[in-house]
Amino acid sequence: MRVTVNPTTCIASGNCGRIAPNVFANRDEDDGFVSLLDEHPPESEWAAVREAEALCPSATIRIAEDAAGRGPS
């Protein structure tokens, strides 16, 4: 799994940082806008990342399959 974010569409809802704090952060010094902590999260984080993508109100989070073909199914 490869995760990307588009910081220009982020509205700082904070959902991603609450749902997947090992992958996303919404830091005060960034006015709550998303920071990507782990572009290639371990499989143990995939469910949380998928939930964060689904709940993102601005579609800022994108998930792509990895070379092994695993990903957002």
C-alpha positions, 0 to 999 in steps of 0.5 A: 500500500502506498498512501499520498495526501494532497495538502491543498485540498485538506480542510483540517477536519482531523479525522485521519489523525484520530483514526490512523495516528501512526500514519497521519498527523494533524499538528497544531503548528500546521494549523491542523492540516494533514501531515503524512507520517508513513507513505508505506504503512505496515499491513497492520495499519491498512484498515485504519488508513482505508477508514481514514480515506473513506471518512476524509471529507475533502478526498485528500487521502489516496491509496494505491496498490503496492507492487505485490498487487495488495492495496485498497480492495 
